[in-house]
Amino acid sequence: MKLATFRDPDLGVPRVGLVTEDGLHPFAVRHSMRTLIAGGRDVLDRAADHARAADAIDLAEVELLAPLEPASVRDFVAFEEHVEGVRRSVDGASGVPDAWYDAPTFYFTNPHAIQGPGEEVAFPAACQARDYELEVAVVVGGRVGDGRSVPPEEAGAYVFGYTIMNDWSARDLQGREMQVGLGPAKGKDFATTLGPWIVTADELEPYRADDGFLDLLCTVSVNGVEVGRDRLSNVGWTFETMIAYASRDSRVVAGDVLGSGTVGNGGCLAELWGRRGSQDPKPLQPDDVVTLEVEGIGTLTNTVAVAPAAPELPPVRCRAAADRRR
């Protein structure tokens, strides 16, 4: 199934719909994407049967929103080629750190800054090195266990579905703040786009290779010109392994979103900058249109904008060395 969230043209509120060849079939008003995910497959199937009986709405006539409001967002860095290129671009380092090979590393990003297809994405006014990141995200499902320290061989039961994810990046802000040894923070948390819908796990099983990886072609274009392409199967770990690691000594819950990390071969501009030694292609500019396409899922398009300047912070209070020793 393909499940979308849209703005009801009559009620003006978000609704969930089933996307078919006929169009968009609305679910009952009482359902949200989060409740459908948490309810498990039986609840979803019954709700979908009811939705199919409703008249379809032309997709072109509705405003698609971000498919869900995530419980949390973890973003992994699971493509070796991406790590190597971006490290060279952001901090001048070369190669891939040995620690990367230990486990699928991730950071938490802002679940309150999720945007959907077609929206303008406003970068911080102070940013000049604007970048996209082409990713696929897995959505964690419900009714399978408490989500704590999930064994890798059982993690497949926690996969509800997949969507496209754009982890927008303010590279100049990111590079500066990560010199502190923490982050990323403000270089990332201003926007993440998801969409255009969630494709349930069963829909992508035909793309699963014998080694367990999903073999999907992923491409990105800026203003209609292709900039990067890679296959999702080049990722270092499966989504099941990412779920297992995310839950280790912790917990995953229904509605969590886990990004694959950026694909290689132009999945972001910073990787290309690192490999070429210059900002070629140039950073994203206001009004640029960025389109991500993933085989079996769909297309996610957004336009670049710039936010108004944020208020200045007061200066740091620096204590003298003698004071710090007291």
Buried (B, 14 or more C-beta within 10 A) or exposed (E): BBBBBBBBEEEEEBBBBBBBEEBBBBBEEEBBBBBBBBBBBEBBEEBBEBBEEBEBBEBEEBBBBBBBBBBBBBBBBBBBBBBBBBBBBBEEBEEBEEEBEEBBBBBEBBBEBBBBBBBBBBBBEBBBBBBBBBBBBBBBBBEBEEBEEBEBEEBBBBBBBBBBBBBBBBBBBBBBBBEEEEBBBBBBBBBBBBBBBBBBBEBBEEBBEEEBBBBBBBBBBBEEEEBBBBBBBBBBBBBBBBBBBBBBEEEBBBBBBBBBBBBBBBBBBBBBBBBEEEBEBEBBEEEBEBBBBBBBBBBBBBBBBBBEEEEEEEEEEEEEEEEEEE
